[in-house]
């Protein structure tokens, strides 16, 4: 996996743009999220994931799965699902 060519600000704007759309965890569980200020809240949780967690995960990217930052970010399954989605982080062309 290669490092993403987008800045975190570009990624955060895409995360905001795709709020309300369906994303899937690595295990295939669907979820949506809403933006509240600088946080996301999924429809599967009642707590917020601040964009500082997303930035931290973004700085570690690329990772193979949520377990690689499991203890470092809140909601690692959701953070990984969002960041690994083609709508958010562009994939290198093969």
C-alpha positions as CSV (number, residue, x, y, z in Angstrom):
1,X,0.0,0.0,0.0
2,X,1.2,3.5,-0.8
3,X,0.9,6.7,1.2
4,X,-2.1,8.7,0.3
5,X,-1.5,11.8,-1.9
6,X,-4.3,13.8,-0.4
7,X,-3.8,16.1,2.6
8,X,-5.8,15.5,5.7
9,X,-7.8,18.7,5.0
10,X,-8.9,17.2,1.6
11,X,-9.8,13.9,3.3
12,X,-11.8,15.7,6.0
13,X,-13.7,17.6,3.4
14,X,-14.5,14.3,1.6
15,X,-15.6,12.7,4.9
16,X,-17.9,15.7,5.4
17,X,-19.2,15.4,1.8
18,X,-20.1,11.7,2.1
19,X,-21.9,12.0,5.5
20,X,-25.1,10.1,5.4
21,X,-23.9,7.6,2.8
22,X,-23.4,3.9,3.6
23,X,-19.9,2.6,4.5
24,X,-18.8,-0.9,5.5
25,X,-16.6,-2.1,8.3
26,X,-13.9,-4.6,7.4
27,X,-16.3,-7.4,8.6
28,X,-19.0,-6.0,6.2
29,X,-21.3,-4.3,8.7
30,X,-23.0,-1.3,7.1
31,X,-23.2,2.1,8.9
32,X,-23.7,5.7,8.1
33,X,-22.4,8.8,10.0
34,X,-23.3,12.4,10.5
35,X,-21.0,15.3,11.1
36,X,-21.3,17.4,14.3
37,X,-18.8,20.1,14.5
38,X,-15.4,18.4,14.2
39,X,-16.7,14.9,15.0
40,X,-18.5,12.1,13.3
41,X,-21.2,10.0,15.0
42,X,-22.2,6.7,13.4
43,X,-25.7,5.3,13.4
44,X,-24.3,2.2,15.3
45,X,-22.9,4.2,18.2
46,X,-24.0,7.1,20.5
47,X,-20.5,8.6,21.0
48,X,-18.5,10.9,18.8
49,X,-15.2,10.3,17.0
50,X,-13.3,13.5,16.9
51,X,-11.5,14.4,13.7
52,X,-8.2,14.3,15.8
53,X,-8.7,10.6,15.9
54,X,-9.2,10.5,12.1
55,X,-6.1,12.7,11.6
56,X,-4.0,10.3,13.8
57,X,-5.2,7.3,11.8
58,X,-4.6,9.2,8.6
59,X,-1.0,9.9,9.7
60,X,-0.5,6.2,10.2
61,X,-2.0,5.3,6.8
62,X,-1.8,2.9,5.0
63,X,-2.7,0.1,7.4
64,X,-4.2,-3.3,6.6
65,X,-7.0,-3.1,9.1
66,X,-8.4,-1.4,12.2
67,X,-6.4,-3.5,14.6
68,X,-3.2,-1.6,13.6
69,X,-4.5,1.5,15.4
70,X,-7.0,-0.3,17.7
71,X,-5.7,1.3,21.0
72,X,-4.7,4.7,19.5
73,X,-8.0,5.9,18.1
74,X,-11.6,5.8,19.2
75,X,-13.9,3.7,16.9
76,X,-11.1,2.0,15.0
77,X,-13.5,-0.1,12.9
78,X,-15.4,3.0,11.7
79,X,-12.3,5.1,11.2
80,X,-10.7,2.4,9.2
81,X,-13.8,1.8,7.1
82,X,-14.1,5.5,6.3
83,X,-10.4,6.0,5.4
84,X,-10.2,2.8,3.4
85,X,-13.1,3.7,1.2
86,X,-12.4,4.7,-2.4
87,X,-14.6,7.8,-1.9
88,X,-12.2,9.1,0.8
89,X,-8.6,8.0,0.1
90,X,-7.7,7.5,-3.5
91,X,-6.2,4.2,-4.4
92,X,-3.0,4.2,-6.6
93,X,-3.6,3.1,-10.1
94,X,-2.2,-0.3,-11.0
